Amino acid sequence: MVVRMWRGWTRVEDADRYERHYRSEVLSRLRRVPGFRGARLLRREVGEETEFVSLTLFEDLGAIRAFAGKEYDTAVIGGEGRQVLVRYDARVRHYDLAFEG
């Protein structure tokens, strides 16, 4: 299993809007990808911003490529996400899942 990690930040007042976007638009797209195994969205306020950490789980890199394309290390940001994020990691990180309890 491969974990795809990405971070993005909104203004505090836009945090709920981004979370709704993730729950609806992002998850809807991910659920159609063969090999998608789940998602976690972490959230915390840092000063006047809210930081989000997205952890998506995929069966393998082939499944990630099916979602993100040939340049699978590039962040996939679309729709409302682009409107509410004040900044975000342009590149994502991938980790082999070593243990899950």
Secondary structure, DSSP 8 states (H G I E B T S, - for coil): -EEEEEEEEEEGGGHHHHHHHIIIIIHHHHHTSTTEEEEEEEEEEETTEEEEEEEEEESSHHHHHHHH-SSTTB----THHHHHEEEE-SB-EEEE-----
